[in-house]
C-alpha cells in the first residue's frame, strides 16, 4: 500500500465502503477486504473520496471504446501533473492502472457518489471527465455516451450537463448553452442567467476539495465569463 502514499492512507471516508471501497480493495489489498459488504454513506464530500471517485470513473471512460491505449494513460497523467503536481500524478496513475484491471459497476458507483458528494463537487467531477475525454483533441461518441450516462446517474440536471458539455463539444449556440439560456432570451434574462451561473460555478464552491481543485474550477468559471462576454459583444449591451 505504501506506493500510494498520502492519497490512499488517509481521508477516504465514505469511499472506504460500498462499491468504490470494493474496487480499491481489489487494487490495494486486504485493508479493504470487507469494503464491499459495508454500506456507510455520510453525505459528506471528502477530498480523497473525490479523487478516487474521479479515477474510477476515468477508468470506465478509458474503456468506453473497448480498448485502453498507452497514449490515453499518458494524457491522464499529464492532466494530473498539470493540475495536481508530479507526485500526485504518479500515485494516481499507479492506482488507475490497478483499477483498469477490473470491471466497474458503474450504476452502483454513481449511486454512491450521488449520495456522498455535494452537487457543486459533482459538477466539478463532470467537468474533469469531459476534460480528460477531450485530452486527445476530441470527445468520442462512446465517451460522450458514457459521460452522459454518468451525469444522469450522479444526479446532474440536464441543463447543467448541456452547459458543461458545450464547454468541450462544439455546438451551435455554444455560448448560450453554457449560460443555460435560449438564443431568443432577452438581454435581462441573459444577465440574470449569468449571475446564476457565476454563483453555481464559482471556484469557492469546491474550495473544500483543496486549492488544486479550486484552480481547476477556475477554468470552468472562466468559460462562463467568456460566454457572457461573447454574447454581450454580439448583442451590443453592457
Secondary structure, 3 states (H helix, E strand, C coil): CHHHHHHHHCCCHHHHCHHHHHHHHHHHCHHHCCHHHCCCCCCCCCHHHHHHHHHHHHHHHHCCCCCCCHHHHHHHHHHHHHHHCHHHHHHHHHHHHHHCCCCCCHHHHHHHHHHHCCHHHHHHHHHHHHHHHHHHCCCCHHHHHHHHHHHHHCCCCHHHHHHHHHCCCCCCCHHHHHCCCCCCCCHHHHHHHHHHHHHHCCHHHHHHHCHHHHHHHHHHHHHHHHHHHHHHHHHCCC
